[in-house]
């Protein structure tokens, strides 16, 4: 059965974007470096971690805000955030205009989106893309693992990955890899 994994770059103070994030400024103010570990500053270890994500993910669940913010000037083209990997967008209303067939718009919430994504993923990984989806799925017990790539910066505001939780969530650390660009941490959610 598919595992549901949140895999996000964050600042040391827990933000996935800086303040004032928008379609024109998708990372927000002061947060452009959050993803440099995947490109400009990548080491062999960073590249190996990214390659494993690309190899493992067989479906993506994202919120409407992340979908729109990451759409960019030319739209999504023929693929989604990971090419032809199926992407399930949690939204209140499906868009009127057509999008590439890689996208499915799910109007019955994060539970329905994750159920559909798990069917599509088979025994591989469903990746959660965006803080809102993570904040909805974690308290419902739908997240199996959390992987964060902690960037050595304090942003001071923006979009937090976790937000406010109603109760604690116990985690078991499964991996730590430190590179000059990021500290890569993996945790299993203990049930």
TIRO-2110 file (N, C-alpha, C; in Angstrom, 1 decimal):
// TIRO-2110
0.8, -1.2, 0.0, N, 1, A
0.0, 0.0, 0.0, CA, 1, A
0.9, 1.2, 0.0, C, 1, A
0.4, 2.3, -0.7, N, 2, A
1.2, 3.5, -0.8, CA, 2, A
1.4, 4.2, 0.6, C, 2, A
2.6, 4.8, 0.7, N, 3, A
2.9, 5.6, 1.9, CA, 3, A
2.7, 7.1, 1.5, C, 3, A
2.2, 7.8, 2.5, N, 4, A
1.9, 9.3, 2.3, CA, 4, A
3.1, 10.0, 3.0, C, 4, A
3.8, 10.8, 2.2, N, 5, A
5.0, 11.5, 2.7, CA, 5, A
4.9, 13.0, 2.4, C, 5, A
5.1, 13.8, 3.4, N, 6, A
5.3, 15.2, 3.2, CA, 6, A
6.8, 15.4, 3.1, C, 6, A
7.2, 16.0, 2.0, N, 7, A
8.6, 16.3, 1.8, CA, 7, A
8.8, 17.7, 1.4, C, 7, A
9.3, 18.6, 2.3, N, 8, A
9.3, 20.0, 2.1, CA, 8, A
10.6, 20.6, 2.5, C, 8, A
11.0, 21.7, 1.8, N, 9, A
12.1, 22.5, 2.3, CA, 9, A
11.5, 23.6, 3.2, C, 9, A
12.2, 23.8, 4.3, N, 10, A
11.8, 24.7, 5.3, CA, 10, A
13.0, 25.5, 5.9, C, 10, A
12.6, 26.7, 6.4, N, 11, A
13.6, 27.5, 7.1, CA, 11, A
13.8, 26.9, 8.5, C, 11, A
14.9, 27.3, 9.2, N, 12, A
15.1, 26.8, 10.5, CA, 12, A
13.9, 27.1, 11.4, C, 12, A
13.3, 28.2, 11.2, N, 13, A
12.1, 28.6, 12.0, CA, 13, A
10.8, 28.0, 11.5, C, 13, A
10.8, 27.1, 10.5, N, 14, A
9.7, 26.3, 10.2, CA, 14, A
8.8, 26.8, 9.1, C, 14, A
9.3, 27.8, 8.3, N, 15, A
8.4, 28.4, 7.2, CA, 15, A
8.8, 27.7, 5.8, C, 15, A
7.8, 27.5, 5.0, N, 16, A
8.0, 27.0, 3.7, CA, 16, A
7.9, 28.1, 2.6, C, 16, A
7.4, 29.3, 3.0, N, 17, A
7.5, 30.5, 2.2, CA, 17, A
7.8, 31.6, 3.2, C, 17, A
8.2, 32.7, 2.6, N, 18, A
8.4, 33.9, 3.3, CA, 18, A
7.1, 34.7, 3.3, C, 18, A
7.0, 35.9, 3.9, N, 19, A
5.9, 36.7, 3.9, CA, 19, A
5.6, 37.2, 2.4, C, 19, A
4.4, 37.5, 2.1, N, 20, A
4.0, 38.1, 0.8, CA, 20, A
4.1, 37.1, -0.3, C, 20, A
3.9, 35.8, -0.1, N, 21, A
4.0, 34.9, -1.2, CA, 21, A
2.8, 35.1, -2.1, C, 21, A
3.0, 34.9, -3.4, N, 22, A
2.0, 35.0, -4.4, CA, 22, A
2.4, 34.3, -5.7, C, 22, A
1.6, 34.3, -6.7, N, 23, A
1.9, 33.7, -7.9, CA, 23, A
3.2, 34.4, -8.5, C, 23, A
3.3, 35.7, -8.4, N, 24, A
4.4, 36.4, -8.9, CA, 24, A
5.6, 36.3, -8.0, C, 24, A
5.5, 35.9, -6.8, N, 25, A
6.5, 35.8, -5.8, CA, 25, A
6.3, 34.5, -5.0, C, 25, A
6.4, 33.3, -5.7, N, 26, A
5.9, 32.1, -5.1, CA, 26, A
6.6, 31.7, -3.8, C, 26, A
7.9, 32.1, -3.6, N, 27, A
8.6, 31.7, -2.3, CA, 27, A
8.4, 32.7, -1.2, C, 27, A
7.8, 33.9, -1.6, N, 28, A
7.7, 35.0, -0.6, CA, 28, A
9.0, 35.7, -0.4, C, 28, A
8.9, 36.8, 0.4, N, 29, A
10.0, 37.6, 0.6, CA, 29, A
11.1, 36.9, 1.4, C, 29, A
12.3, 36.9, 1.0, N, 30, A
13.4, 36.4, 1.8, CA, 30, A
13.5, 34.9, 1.8, C, 30, A
12.8, 34.2, 1.0, N, 31, A
12.8, 32.7, 1.0, CA, 31, A
13.2, 32.0, -0.3, C, 31, A
13.8, 32.8, -1.2, N, 32, A
14.2, 32.2, -2.5, CA, 32, A
15.2, 31.1, -2.4, C, 32, A
16.0, 31.1, -1.3, N, 33, A
17.0, 30.1, -1.1, CA, 33, A
16.5, 28.7, -0.6, C, 33, A
15.2, 28.6, -0.3, N, 34, A
14.7, 27.4, 0.3, CA, 34, A
14.9, 26.2, -0.6, C, 34, A
15.0, 26.3, -1.9, N, 35, A
15.1, 25.2, -2.8, CA, 35, A
16.5, 25.1, -3.5, C, 35, A
17.4, 25.9, -3.1, N, 36, A
18.7, 25.9, -3.8, CA, 36, A
19.5, 24.6, -3.5, C, 36, A
19.1, 23.9, -2.5, N, 37, A
19.8, 22.6, -2.3, CA, 37, A
19.5, 21.6, -3.4, C, 37, A
18.5, 21.9, -4.2, N, 38, A
18.1, 21.0, -5.3, CA, 38, A
18.8, 21.5, -6.6, C, 38, A
19.4, 22.6, -6.6, N, 39, A
20.0, 23.1, -7.9, CA, 39, A
21.4, 23.8, -7.6, C, 39, A
21.3, 25.1, -7.4, N, 40, A
22.6, 25.9, -7.3, CA, 40, A
23.6, 25.4, -6.3, C, 40, A
23.2, 25.0, -5.2, N, 41, A
24.1, 24.6, -4.1, CA, 41, A
24.1, 23.0, -3.9, C, 41, A
23.6, 22.3, -4.8, N, 42, A
23.5, 20.8, -4.7, CA, 42, A
24.8, 20.1, -4.6, C, 42, A
25.0, 19.2, -3.7, N, 43, A
26.1, 18.3, -3.6, CA, 43, A
25.6, 17.0, -4.1, C, 43, A
26.5, 16.0, -4.2, N, 44, A
26.1, 14.7, -4.6, CA, 44, A
25.1, 14.1, -3.7, C, 44, A
25.3, 14.4, -2.4, N, 45, A
24.3, 13.9, -1.4, CA, 45, A
22.9, 14.5, -1.6, C, 45, A
22.9, 15.8, -1.8, N, 46, A
21.6, 16.5, -2.1, CA, 46, A
21.0, 15.9, -3.4, C, 46, A
21.7, 15.7, -4.4, N, 47, A
21.2, 15.2, -5.7, CA, 47, A
20.7, 13.8, -5.5, C, 47, A
21.3, 12.9, -4.7, N, 48, A
20.9, 11.6, -4.4, CA, 48, A
19.5, 11.6, -3.6, C, 48, A
19.3, 12.5, -2.7, N, 49, A
18.1, 12.6, -2.0, CA, 49, A
17.0, 13.0, -2.9, C, 49, A
17.2, 14.0, -3.8, N, 50, A
16.2, 14.5, -4.8, CA, 50, A
15.9, 13.3, -5.8, C, 50, A
16.9, 12.6, -6.2, N, 51, A
16.6, 11.5, -7.2, CA, 51, A
15.8, 10.5, -6.5, C, 51, A
15.9, 10.2, -5.2, N, 52, A
15.1, 9.2, -4.5, CA, 52, A
13.7, 9.7, -4.5, C, 52, A
13.4, 10.9, -4.2, N, 53, A
12.1, 11.5, -4.2, CA, 53, A
11.4, 11.3, -5.6, C, 53, A
12.1, 11.7, -6.6, N, 54, A
11.6, 11.5, -8.0, CA, 54, A
11.3, 10.1, -8.3, C, 54, A
12.2, 9.2, -7.9, N, 55, A
12.0, 7.7, -8.2, CA, 55, A
10.8, 7.2, -7.4, C, 55, A
10.6, 7.6, -6.2, N, 56, A
9.6, 7.0, -5.3, CA, 56, A
8.2, 7.5, -5.5, C, 56, A
8.0, 8.8, -5.8, N, 57, A
6.7, 9.4, -5.9, CA, 57, A
6.0, 8.9, -7.1, C, 57, A
4.7, 8.4, -6.8, N, 58, A
3.9, 7.9, -7.9, CA, 58, A
2.6, 8.7, -8.0, C, 58, A
2.4, 9.6, -7.1, N, 59, A
1.2, 10.5, -7.1, CA, 59, A
1.5, 11.7, -6.2, C, 59, A
0.8, 12.8, -6.5, N, 60, A
1.0, 14.1, -5.7, CA, 60, A
-0.3, 14.6, -5.3, C, 60, A
-0.4, 15.1, -4.0, N, 61, A
-1.6, 15.8, -3.6, CA, 61, A
-1.2, 17.2, -3.2, C, 61, A
-1.9, 18.1, -3.8, N, 62, A
-1.6, 19.5, -3.5, CA, 62, A
-2.9, 20.3, -3.3, C, 62, A
-2.8, 21.4, -2.7, N, 63, A
-3.9, 22.3, -2.5, CA, 63, A
-4.1, 23.3, -3.7, C, 63, A
-5.2, 23.9, -3.8, N, 64, A
-5.5, 24.8, -4.9, CA, 64, A
-4.6, 26.0, -4.9, C, 64, A
-4.2, 26.5, -3.7, N, 65, A
-3.3, 27.6, -3.7, CA, 65, A
-2.0, 27.3, -4.2, C, 65, A
-1.4, 26.1, -3.8, N, 66, A
-0.1, 25.7, -4.4, CA, 66, A
-0.2, 25.5, -5.9, C, 66, A
-1.3, 24.9, -6.3, N, 67, A
-1.5, 24.6, -7.8, CA, 67, A
-1.5, 26.0, -8.5, C, 67, A
-2.2, 27.0, -8.1, N, 68, A
-2.3, 28.2, -8.8, CA, 68, A
-1.0, 29.0, -8.6, C, 68, A
-0.4, 29.0, -7.5, N, 69, A
0.9, 29.7, -7.3, CA, 69, A
2.0, 29.2, -8.1, C, 69, A
2.0, 27.9, -8.3, N, 70, A
3.1, 27.2, -9.1, CA, 70, A
2.8, 27.1, -10.5, C, 70, A
1.7, 27.6, -11.0, N, 71, A
1.3, 27.4, -12.4, CA, 71, A
2.2, 28.2, -13.3, C, 71, A
2.6, 29.4, -12.9, N, 72, A
3.5, 30.2, -13.6, CA, 72, A
2.9, 30.9, -14.9, C, 72, A
3.7, 31.6, -15.6, N, 73, A
3.3, 32.4, -16.7, CA, 73, A
2.7, 31.5, -17.8, C, 73, A
3.3, 30.4, -18.2, N, 74, A
2.9, 29.6, -19.3, CA, 74, A
2.0, 28.5, -18.9, C, 74, A
1.4, 28.5, -17.7, N, 75, A
0.6, 27.4, -17.3, CA, 75, A
1.5, 26.2, -17.0, C, 75, A
0.8, 25.1, -16.8, N, 76, A
1.5, 23.8, -16.5, CA, 76, A
2.1, 23.1, -17.7, C, 76, A
1.8, 23.6, -18.9, N, 77, A
2.2, 22.9, -20.1, CA, 77, A
1.5, 21.6, -20.2, C, 77, A
2.2, 20.5, -20.5, N, 78, A
1.6, 19.2, -20.7, CA, 78, A
1.7, 18.3, -19.4, C, 78, A
2.4, 18.8, -18.5, N, 79, A
2.7, 18.0, -17.3, CA, 79, A
2.3, 18.7, -16.0, C, 79, A
2.6, 18.0, -14.9, N, 80, A
2.3, 18.6, -13.6, CA, 80, A
3.7, 18.9, -12.9, C, 80, A
3.6, 19.1, -11.6, N, 81, A
4.9, 19.4, -10.8, CA, 81, A
6.0, 18.4, -10.9, C, 81, A
5.6, 17.1, -11.3, N, 82, A
6.6, 16.1, -11.4, CA, 82, A
6.3, 15.4, -12.8, C, 82, A
6.1, 16.2, -13.8, N, 83, A
6.0, 15.6, -15.2, CA, 83, A
4.6, 14.9, -15.3, C, 83, A
4.7, 13.6, -15.6, N, 84, A
3.5, 12.9, -15.9, CA, 84, A
2.9, 12.1, -14.7, C, 84, A
3.5, 12.4, -13.5, N, 85, A
3.0, 11.8, -12.2, CA, 85, A
1.6, 12.4, -11.9, C, 85, A
0.6, 11.5, -11.7, N, 86, A
-0.7, 12.1, -11.4, CA, 86, A
-0.7, 13.0, -10.2, C, 86, A
-1.5, 14.1, -10.4, N, 87, A
-1.5, 15.1, -9.3, CA, 87, A
-3.0, 15.4, -9.0, C, 87, A
-3.3, 15.3, -7.7, N, 88, A
-4.7, 15.4, -7.2, CA, 88, A
-4.7, 16.8, -6.4, C, 88, A
-5.5, 17.7, -7.0, N, 89, A
-5.6, 19.0, -6.4, CA, 89, A
-6.9, 19.1, -5.6, C, 89, A
-6.7, 19.4, -4.3, N, 90, A
-7.8, 19.6, -3.3, CA, 90, A
-8.3, 21.0, -3.6, C, 90, A
-9.6, 21.1, -3.9, N, 91, A
-10.2, 22.4, -4.2, CA, 91, A
-11.7, 22.4, -3.9, C, 91, A
-12.3, 23.5, -3.6, N, 92, A
-13.8, 23.6, -3.4, CA, 92, A
-14.5, 23.5, -4.7, C, 92, A
-13.9, 23.9, -5.8, N, 93, A
-14.5, 23.9, -7.1, CA, 93, A
-13.5, 23.7, -8.2, C, 93, A
-13.8, 22.7, -9.1, N, 94, A
-12.9, 22.4, -10.2, CA, 94, A
-12.9, 23.6, -11.1, C, 94, A
-11.7, 23.9, -11.7, N, 95, A
-11.7, 25.0, -12.6, CA, 95, A
-12.5, 24.8, -13.9, C, 95, A
-12.9, 25.9, -14.5, N, 96, A
-13.8, 25.8, -15.7, CA, 96, A
-12.9, 25.4, -16.9, C, 96, A
-11.7, 26.0, -17.0, N, 97, A
-10.9, 25.7, -18.2, CA, 97, A
-10.2, 24.4, -18.0, C, 97, A
-9.8, 23.7, -19.2, N, 98, A
-9.2, 22.4, -19.1, CA, 98, A
-7.7, 22.5, -18.7, C, 98, A
-7.2, 21.5, -18.1, N, 99, A
-5.8, 21.4, -17.7, CA, 99, A
-5.3, 20.1, -18.2, C, 99, A
-4.0, 19.9, -18.2, N, 100, A
-3.5, 18.6, -18.7, CA, 100, A
-4.1, 17.4, -17.9, C, 100, A
-4.2, 16.3, -18.6, N, 101, A
-4.9, 15.1, -17.9, CA, 101, A
-4.2, 14.6, -16.7, C, 101, A
-2.9, 15.0, -16.4, N, 102, A
-2.2, 14.6, -15.2, CA, 102, A
-2.9, 15.1, -14.0, C, 102, A
-3.7, 16.2, -14.1, N, 103, A
-4.4, 16.8, -13.0, CA, 103, A
-5.8, 16.3, -12.8, C, 103, A
-6.1, 15.9, -11.5, N, 104, A
-7.5, 15.6, -11.1, CA, 104, A
-7.9, 16.6, -10.0, C, 104, A
-9.0, 17.2, -10.2, N, 105, A
-9.5, 18.2, -9.2, CA, 105, A
-10.5, 17.5, -8.2, C, 105, A
-10.2, 17.5, -6.9, N, 106, A
-10.9, 16.7, -6.0, CA, 106, A
-11.7, 17.7, -5.1, C, 106, A
-13.0, 17.6, -5.1, N, 107, A
-13.8, 18.6, -4.4, CA, 107, A
-14.4, 18.0, -3.0, C, 107, A
-14.0, 16.8, -2.7, N, 108, A
-14.5, 16.3, -1.4, CA, 108, A
-13.4, 16.2, -0.3, C, 108, A
-12.4, 17.1, -0.4, N, 109, A
-11.4, 17.3, 0.7, CA, 109, A
-10.2, 16.4, 0.6, C, 109, A
-9.3, 16.7, 1.5, N, 110, A
-8.0, 16.0, 1.5, CA, 110, A
-8.1, 14.5, 1.7, C, 110, A
-9.1, 14.0, 2.4, N, 111, A
-9.2, 12.6, 2.6, CA, 111, A
-9.5, 11.9, 1.2, C, 111, A
-10.4, 12.5, 0.5, N, 112, A
-10.8, 11.9, -0.8, CA, 112, A
-9.6, 12.0, -1.8, C, 112, A
-8.8, 13.1, -1.7, N, 113, A
-7.7, 13.3, -2.6, CA, 113, A
-6.6, 12.3, -2.3, C, 113, A
-6.4, 12.0, -1.0, N, 114, A
-5.3, 11.1, -0.6, CA, 114, A
-5.8, 9.6, -1.0, C, 114, A
-7.1, 9.3, -0.8, N, 115, A
-7.6, 8.0, -1.2, CA, 115, A
-7.4, 7.8, -2.7, C, 115, A
-7.7, 8.8, -3.5, N, 116, A
-7.5, 8.6, -5.0, CA, 116, A
-6.0, 8.5, -5.3, C, 116, A
-5.2, 9.3, -4.7, N, 117, A
-3.8, 9.3, -5.0, CA, 117, A
-3.2, 7.9, -4.6, C, 117, A
-3.6, 7.4, -3.5, N, 118, A
-3.1, 6.1, -3.0, CA, 118, A
-3.4, 5.0, -4.1, C, 118, A
-4.6, 5.0, -4.6, N, 119, A
-5.0, 4.1, -5.7, CA, 119, A
-4.1, 4.2, -6.9, C, 119, A
-3.8, 5.5, -7.2, N, 120, A
-2.9, 5.7, -8.4, CA, 120, A
-1.5, 5.3, -8.1, C, 120, A
-1.0, 5.5, -6.9, N, 121, A
0.4, 5.2, -6.5, CA, 121, A
0.7, 3.7, -6.4, C, 121, A
-0.3, 2.9, -6.1, N, 122, A
0.0, 1.5, -5.9, CA, 122, A
0.8, 1.3, -4.6, C, 122, A
2.0, 0.7, -4.7, N, 123, A
2.8, 0.5, -3.5, CA, 123, A
3.9, 1.5, -3.4, C, 123, A
3.8, 2.6, -4.1, N, 124, A
4.9, 3.6, -4.1, CA, 124, A
4.4, 4.8, -3.2, C, 124, A
4.9, 6.0, -3.4, N, 125, A
4.7, 7.1, -2.5, CA, 125, A
3.7, 8.1, -3.1, C, 125, A
2.8, 8.6, -2.2, N, 126, A
2.0, 9.8, -2.4, CA, 126, A
2.7, 10.9, -1.7, C, 126, A
3.1, 11.9, -2.5, N, 127, A
3.8, 13.1, -2.0, CA, 127, A
2.8, 14.2, -1.7, C, 127, A
2.9, 14.8, -0.5, N, 128, A
2.1, 16.0, -0.2, CA, 128, A
2.9, 17.2, -0.6, C, 128, A
2.3, 18.1, -1.4, N, 129, A
2.9, 19.3, -1.9, CA, 129, A
2.1, 20.5, -1.3, C, 129, A
2.8, 21.2, -0.4, N, 130, A
2.2, 22.4, 0.2, CA, 130, A
1.8, 22.3, 1.6, C, 130, A
1.9, 23.4, 2.3, N, 131, A
1.7, 23.4, 3.8, CA, 131, A
0.2, 23.1, 4.1, C, 131, A
-0.7, 23.7, 3.4, N, 132, A
-2.1, 23.5, 3.7, CA, 132, A
-2.6, 22.0, 3.7, C, 132, A
-2.1, 21.3, 2.7, N, 133, A
-2.5, 19.9, 2.6, CA, 133, A
-1.9, 19.1, 3.8, C, 133, A
-0.6, 19.5, 4.1, N, 134, A
0.0, 18.8, 5.3, CA, 134, A
-0.7, 19.1, 6.5, C, 134, A
-1.1, 20.4, 6.7, N, 135, A
-1.8, 20.8, 7.9, CA, 135, A
-3.2, 20.1, 8.1, C, 135, A
-3.8, 19.8, 7.0, N, 136, A
-5.1, 19.1, 7.0, CA, 136, A
-4.9, 17.6, 7.2, C, 136, A
-3.9, 17.0, 6.6, N, 137, A
-3.7, 15.5, 6.6, CA, 137, A
-3.1, 15.0, 7.9, C, 137, A
-2.1, 15.7, 8.4, N, 138, A
-1.4, 15.2, 9.6, CA, 138, A
-2.4, 15.0, 10.8, C, 138, A
-3.3, 15.9, 11.2, N, 139, A
-4.1, 15.6, 12.3, CA, 139, A
-5.1, 14.5, 12.1, C, 139, A
-5.4, 14.2, 10.8, N, 140, A
-6.3, 13.1, 10.5, CA, 140, A
-5.7, 11.8, 10.4, C, 140, A
-4.4, 11.7, 10.7, N, 141, A
-3.6, 10.5, 10.7, CA, 141, A
-3.3, 9.9, 9.4, C, 141, A
-3.3, 10.8, 8.4, N, 142, A
-3.1, 10.4, 7.0, CA, 142, A
-1.7, 10.4, 6.5, C, 142, A
-0.7, 11.0, 7.3, N, 143, A
0.7, 11.1, 6.9, CA, 143, A
1.5, 10.0, 7.6, C, 143, A
2.3, 9.3, 6.8, N, 144, A
3.1, 8.2, 7.3, CA, 144, A
4.5, 8.7, 7.6, C, 144, A
5.0, 9.6, 6.8, N, 145, A
6.4, 10.1, 7.0, CA, 145, A
6.4, 11.6, 6.8, C, 145, A
7.4, 12.3, 7.5, N, 146, A
7.7, 13.7, 7.2, CA, 146, A
9.1, 13.8, 6.9, C, 146, A
9.5, 14.4, 5.8, N, 147, A
10.8, 14.7, 5.4, CA, 147, A
11.0, 16.2, 5.3, C, 147, A
11.9, 16.7, 6.0, N, 148, A
12.1, 18.2, 5.9, CA, 148, A
13.6, 18.4, 5.5, C, 148, A
13.8, 19.4, 4.7, N, 149, A
15.1, 19.8, 4.3, CA, 149, A
15.3, 21.2, 4.9, C, 149, A
16.0, 21.3, 6.0, N, 150, A
16.1, 22.5, 6.8, CA, 150, A
17.2, 23.3, 6.3, C, 150, A
16.9, 24.5, 5.8, N, 151, A
17.8, 25.5, 5.2, CA, 151, A
18.3, 26.4, 6.3, C, 151, A
19.6, 26.7, 6.4, N, 152, A
20.1, 27.5, 7.4, CA, 152, A
19.8, 29.0, 7.2, C, 152, A
18.5, 29.3, 7.5, N, 153, A
18.0, 30.7, 7.4, CA, 153, A
16.8, 30.9, 8.3, C, 153, A
16.7, 32.0, 8.9, N, 154, A
15.5, 32.4, 9.7, CA, 154, A
14.8, 33.4, 8.9, C, 154, A
13.5, 33.0, 8.5, N, 155, A
12.7, 33.9, 7.7, CA, 155, A
11.9, 34.9, 8.5, C, 155, A
11.4, 34.4, 9.7, N, 156, A
10.7, 35.2, 10.6, CA, 156, A
9.2, 35.4, 10.3, C, 156, A
8.7, 34.8, 9.2, N, 157, A
7.3, 34.9, 8.9, CA, 157, A
7.0, 34.2, 7.6, C, 157, A
5.7, 34.1, 7.3, N, 158, A
5.3, 33.5, 6.0, CA, 158, A
4.4, 32.3, 6.3, C, 158, A
4.5, 31.3, 5.5, N, 159, A
3.7, 30.1, 5.7, CA, 159, A
4.4, 29.0, 6.5, C, 159, A
3.9, 28.7, 7.7, N, 160, A
4.5, 27.6, 8.5, CA, 160, A
4.1, 26.3, 7.9, C, 160, A
5.0, 25.3, 8.0, N, 161, A
4.7, 24.0, 7.5, CA, 161, A
3.6, 23.3, 8.4, C, 161, A
3.8, 23.4, 9.7, N, 162, A
2.9, 22.7, 10.6, CA, 162, A
1.7, 23.5, 11.1, C, 162, A
1.8, 24.7, 11.3, N, 163, A
0.7, 25.5, 11.9, CA, 163, A
0.4, 25.1, 13.3, C, 163, A
-0.8, 25.2, 13.7, N, 164, A
-1.2, 24.8, 15.1, CA, 164, A
-1.8, 23.4, 15.1, C, 164, A
-1.4, 22.6, 16.0, N, 165, A
-1.9, 21.2, 16.1, CA, 165, A
-2.8, 21.1, 17.4, C, 165, A
-3.9, 20.4, 17.3, N, 166, A
-4.7, 20.2, 18.4, CA, 166, A
-4.1, 19.2, 19.5, C, 166, A
-3.2, 18.4, 19.1, N, 167, A
-2.5, 17.5, 20.0, CA, 167, A
-1.1, 17.2, 19.4, C, 167, A
-0.3, 16.6, 20.3, N, 168, A
1.1, 16.3, 19.8, CA, 168, A
1.1, 15.1, 18.8, C, 168, A
2.1, 15.1, 18.0, N, 169, A
2.3, 14.0, 17.1, CA, 169, A
3.7, 13.4, 17.4, C, 169, A
3.7, 12.1, 17.7, N, 170, A
5.0, 11.5, 18.0, CA, 170, A
5.7, 11.0, 16.8, C, 170, A
7.0, 11.3, 16.7, N, 171, A
7.7, 11.0, 15.5, CA, 171, A
8.9, 10.1, 15.9, C, 171, A
9.4, 9.3, 14.9, N, 172, A
10.6, 8.5, 15.1, CA, 172, A
11.6, 9.0, 14.0, C, 172, A
12.7, 9.5, 14.4, N, 173, A
13.7, 9.9, 13.4, CA, 173, A
14.3, 8.7, 12.7, C, 173, A
14.3, 8.7, 11.4, N, 174, A
14.8, 7.6, 10.6, CA, 174, A
16.0, 7.9, 9.8, C, 174, A
16.3, 9.2, 9.6, N, 175, A
17.5, 9.5, 8.8, CA, 175, A
17.9, 11.0, 9.1, C, 175, A
19.2, 11.3, 9.1, N, 176, A
19.7, 12.6, 9.1, CA, 176, A
20.9, 12.7, 8.2, C, 176, A
20.9, 13.6, 7.3, N, 177, A
22.0, 13.9, 6.3, CA, 177, A
22.2, 15.4, 6.3, C, 177, A
23.4, 15.8, 6.6, N, 178, A
23.8, 17.2, 6.6, CA, 178, A
24.7, 17.5, 5.4, C, 178, A
24.3, 18.5, 4.7, N, 179, A
25.2, 19.0, 3.6, CA, 179, A
25.4, 20.5, 3.8, C, 179, A
26.2, 21.1, 3.1, N, 180, A
26.4, 22.6, 3.3, CA, 180, A
25.1, 23.4, 3.0, C, 180, A
24.2, 22.9, 2.1, N, 181, A
23.0, 23.6, 1.8, CA, 181, A
21.8, 23.3, 2.7, C, 181, A
21.8, 22.1, 3.3, N, 182, A
20.6, 21.7, 4.0, CA, 182, A
20.9, 20.6, 5.0, C, 182, A
20.1, 20.5, 6.0, N, 183, A
20.1, 19.3, 6.9, CA, 183, A
18.8, 18.6, 6.6, C, 183, A
18.9, 17.4, 6.0, N, 184, A
17.8, 16.6, 5.5, CA, 184, A
17.4, 15.6, 6.7, C, 184, A
16.2, 15.8, 7.1, N, 185, A
15.7, 15.0, 8.2, CA, 185, A
14.4, 14.2, 7.8, C, 185, A
14.4, 12.9, 8.2, N, 186, A
13.3, 12.0, 7.9, CA, 186, A
12.7, 11.5, 9.2, C, 186, A
11.4, 11.5, 9.3, N, 187, A
10.7, 11.0, 10.5, CA, 187, A
9.5, 10.1, 10.1, C, 187, A
9.3, 9.0, 10.8, N, 188, A
8.1, 8.2, 10.6, CA, 188, A
7.1, 8.7, 11.7, C, 188, A
5.9, 8.8, 11.3, N, 189, A
4.8, 9.2, 12.2, CA, 189, A
4.4, 7.9, 13.0, C, 189, A
4.6, 8.0, 14.3, N, 190, A
4.3, 6.9, 15.2, CA, 190, A
2.8, 6.9, 15.5, C, 190, A
2.1, 5.8, 15.2, N, 191, A
0.7, 5.7, 15.5, CA, 191, A
0.4, 4.9, 16.7, C, 191, A
END
